[in-house]
């Protein structure tokens, strides 16, 4: 299926409808590559269709947005209507993350995939409960196992993590502060 334009210069409605239906029905981020395979189309055509849908949905006053996160697409509600949606669905407000959870999340985000042992080495304290809590909130997930004795679980961030930070990929994370070298620290102490 290629991109076929009608007289109004809009994409082929059947192909566009298929893309829209797939994204909507998935309920979670779906890979652009996967949609391309299923619809037997090329990447450029699919990117054009997704771009067209984003223009249609991401307008002021619309209740639904189409977001693209690290090669995946997903429908979500517009943030300005979140309170109405929350009240209607009687959703409880999410509690803010603790300082420990923020620190663990930062270690995972900047170093992924990582093991609990690595996180604990960086932080100097047990992090098992914090990692499990972040996994329950859908901010981190298992990314396989390390090929070492005991085969420890590797963790990485999820698309929900990107969505919470309102970024599209991990490359948009702010850079880490540069660590001072031992020489720089010695020079600062000398009068």
Backbone torsions as a table, in degrees:
resi	resn	phi	psi	omega
1	UNK	NA	115.6	177.5
2	UNK	-100.2	175.5	179.1
3	UNK	-79.6	114.8	178.8
4	UNK	-114.2	123.9	-177.9
5	UNK	-95.3	143.1	174.9
6	UNK	-90.9	-173.3	-174.9
7	UNK	-64.4	-23.2	-179.0
8	UNK	-92.7	11.1	178.9
9	UNK	65.3	29.3	174.7
10	UNK	-100.4	154.8	178.2
11	UNK	-62.8	160.4	175.1
12	UNK	-52.3	119.7	-173.5
13	UNK	-64.2	-31.5	-179.8
14	UNK	-68.4	-45.2	178.9
15	UNK	-68.2	-42.1	178.0
16	UNK	-61.0	-44.1	178.3
17	UNK	-62.0	-37.3	178.7
18	UNK	-65.5	-43.9	178.7
19	UNK	-61.8	-47.5	-179.7
20	UNK	-59.3	-44.7	-179.1
21	UNK	-64.4	-41.6	179.9
22	UNK	-62.5	-47.3	-178.7
23	UNK	-63.6	-44.2	-179.1
24	UNK	-64.7	-46.6	-174.9
25	UNK	-69.5	-26.1	-176.9
26	UNK	-65.6	-36.7	179.4
27	UNK	72.3	-6.4	178.3
28	UNK	-144.5	170.9	-179.1
29	UNK	-57.6	135.4	178.4
30	UNK	-122.2	137.6	-176.0
31	UNK	-68.4	135.0	175.5
32	UNK	-61.4	-37.5	178.4
33	UNK	-60.9	-41.4	-179.5
34	UNK	-64.5	-43.8	178.6
35	UNK	-62.8	-40.6	178.6
36	UNK	-58.8	-45.0	179.3
37	UNK	-63.2	-48.3	-175.9
38	UNK	-63.4	-41.9	-177.7
39	UNK	-87.4	-0.3	178.7
40	UNK	50.9	53.2	178.6
41	UNK	-127.8	175.4	-179.8
42	UNK	-93.8	162.4	-175.4
43	UNK	-61.2	-42.6	-178.3
44	UNK	-62.6	-42.5	178.1
45	UNK	-61.5	-44.6	-179.2
46	UNK	-66.1	-40.6	176.7
47	UNK	-59.7	-40.6	177.3
48	UNK	-62.4	-42.8	180.0
49	UNK	-65.4	-43.9	178.1
50	UNK	-62.8	-42.4	177.1
51	UNK	-60.0	-42.2	177.9
52	UNK	-62.4	-45.4	178.9
53	UNK	-63.7	-39.0	179.0
54	UNK	-63.0	-41.1	177.0
55	UNK	-61.7	-39.8	-178.9
56	UNK	-68.5	-45.0	-174.3
57	UNK	-86.4	-32.2	-171.8
58	UNK	-89.3	43.8	178.1
59	UNK	-104.1	152.5	177.7
60	UNK	-58.8	137.2	179.4
61	UNK	92.4	-14.2	178.1
62	UNK	-82.3	143.9	-177.7
63	UNK	-87.8	-14.5	-178.4
64	UNK	-121.0	141.9	176.7
65	UNK	-121.5	150.9	171.9
66	UNK	-108.8	120.0	-178.2
67	UNK	-114.8	147.7	177.2
68	UNK	-114.7	123.5	-176.6
69	UNK	-129.5	107.4	172.8
70	UNK	50.9	50.1	177.7
71	UNK	83.6	4.9	177.8
72	UNK	-120.4	155.2	176.2
73	UNK	-125.5	151.1	-179.1
74	UNK	-159.3	144.8	170.8
75	UNK	-84.1	142.5	174.4
76	UNK	-146.4	164.6	179.2
77	UNK	-79.3	150.9	177.3
78	UNK	-68.1	136.8	-174.5
79	UNK	-60.2	-30.9	-178.6
80	UNK	-67.8	-13.0	178.8
81	UNK	-108.2	8.7	-175.4
82	UNK	-60.4	-39.6	-178.8
83	UNK	-64.8	-42.3	178.8
84	UNK	-64.4	-41.5	178.6
85	UNK	-64.8	-45.4	-179.2
86	UNK	-59.5	-46.6	-179.5
87	UNK	-64.9	-41.8	-178.8
88	UNK	-63.4	-43.0	-178.2
89	UNK	-89.9	2.5	-179.2
90	UNK	51.1	46.0	178.5
91	UNK	-81.5	141.9	175.8
92	UNK	-85.4	148.5	179.7
93	UNK	-68.8	140.7	176.2
94	UNK	-71.3	138.9	177.2
95	UNK	-78.9	144.6	-179.7
96	UNK	-65.2	155.6	179.1
97	UNK	-73.5	144.7	177.0
98	UNK	-72.8	167.5	177.2
99	UNK	-60.2	-41.4	178.8
100	UNK	-61.6	-43.0	179.9
101	UNK	-64.5	-40.2	178.1
102	UNK	-63.0	-41.3	179.7
103	UNK	-65.4	-45.2	179.2
104	UNK	-62.8	-43.0	178.9
105	UNK	-61.2	-40.2	178.3
106	UNK	-65.4	-43.0	178.9
107	UNK	-60.8	-44.2	-179.5
108	UNK	-66.7	-47.2	-176.1
109	UNK	-59.9	-41.8	-175.5
110	UNK	-85.7	-15.9	-174.4
111	UNK	-124.7	4.9	-171.7
112	UNK	-60.3	152.4	-6.2
113	UNK	-78.1	144.5	-177.4
114	UNK	-134.7	159.2	176.7
115	UNK	-96.6	165.1	175.0
116	UNK	-61.0	-37.3	-179.6
117	UNK	-61.2	-39.5	178.9
118	UNK	-64.4	-45.9	-179.8
119	UNK	-60.1	-44.2	-179.9
120	UNK	-65.7	-34.4	176.9
121	UNK	-65.9	-41.6	179.4
122	UNK	-67.7	-45.3	-175.7
123	UNK	-85.4	-26.2	179.9
124	UNK	82.6	9.6	178.4
125	UNK	-141.0	162.9	177.4
126	UNK	-63.3	133.8	-176.2
127	UNK	-124.2	8.5	-175.9
128	UNK	-55.5	-48.7	-178.2
129	UNK	-66.2	-37.2	-179.4
130	UNK	-67.1	-45.2	179.0
131	UNK	-61.4	-43.6	178.8
132	UNK	-62.2	-39.7	177.6
133	UNK	-64.3	-40.6	177.9
134	UNK	-66.4	-35.1	177.2
135	UNK	-67.5	-40.4	178.0
136	UNK	-63.6	-34.1	178.4
137	UNK	-78.9	-6.7	178.5
138	UNK	79.7	18.0	-179.6
139	UNK	-91.0	-26.2	174.7
140	UNK	-130.9	159.3	179.8
141	UNK	-147.5	162.8	175.8
142	UNK	-70.2	138.7	-179.9
143	UNK	-123.2	30.8	-179.6
144	UNK	107.2	-162.2	-178.4
145	UNK	-133.1	147.3	178.8
146	UNK	-78.8	139.4	-178.7
147	UNK	-81.7	65.3	176.9
148	UNK	-134.1	165.1	177.1
149	UNK	-54.1	135.0	-177.9
150	UNK	88.1	-13.8	179.2
151	UNK	42.5	65.3	-179.0
152	UNK	-63.1	148.9	-179.0
153	UNK	-74.2	138.2	174.3
154	UNK	-97.7	140.8	-179.5
155	UNK	-120.0	148.2	174.6
156	UNK	-146.6	170.7	-179.9
157	UNK	-80.5	165.7	-177.7
158	UNK	-113.3	171.1	172.8
159	UNK	-60.1	-28.9	176.9
160	UNK	-64.1	-34.6	175.5
161	UNK	-60.2	-47.1	178.7
162	UNK	-60.7	-44.0	-178.5
163	UNK	-63.3	-40.2	179.4
164	UNK	-64.3	-33.8	178.8
165	UNK	-88.2	-4.2	-179.1
166	UNK	58.3	44.8	175.3
167	UNK	-125.5	161.5	-177.1
168	UNK	-97.7	-24.0	178.9
169	UNK	-154.1	166.3	-179.4
170	UNK	-66.4	-21.4	178.6
171	UNK	-64.4	-17.8	179.5
172	UNK	-85.5	-3.2	176.5
173	UNK	-64.0	144.3	178.2
174	UNK	-64.9	150.0	179.9
175	UNK	-66.7	151.0	176.7
176	UNK	-73.6	146.9	176.5
177	UNK	-62.1	143.6	-179.7
178	UNK	-73.7	131.7	178.7
179	UNK	-78.2	137.3	178.3
180	UNK	-72.6	140.3	177.7
181	UNK	-76.9	165.8	179.3
182	UNK	-61.6	-36.6	178.6
183	UNK	-63.9	-43.0	179.5
184	UNK	-64.0	-39.0	179.1
185	UNK	-66.7	-39.7	178.8
186	UNK	-65.0	-42.4	179.7
187	UNK	-62.4	-36.8	-179.0
188	UNK	-67.7	-31.6	-177.5
189	UNK	-79.0	-26.6	-177.8
190	UNK	-74.2	136.1	-178.8
191	UNK	-76.6	NA	NA
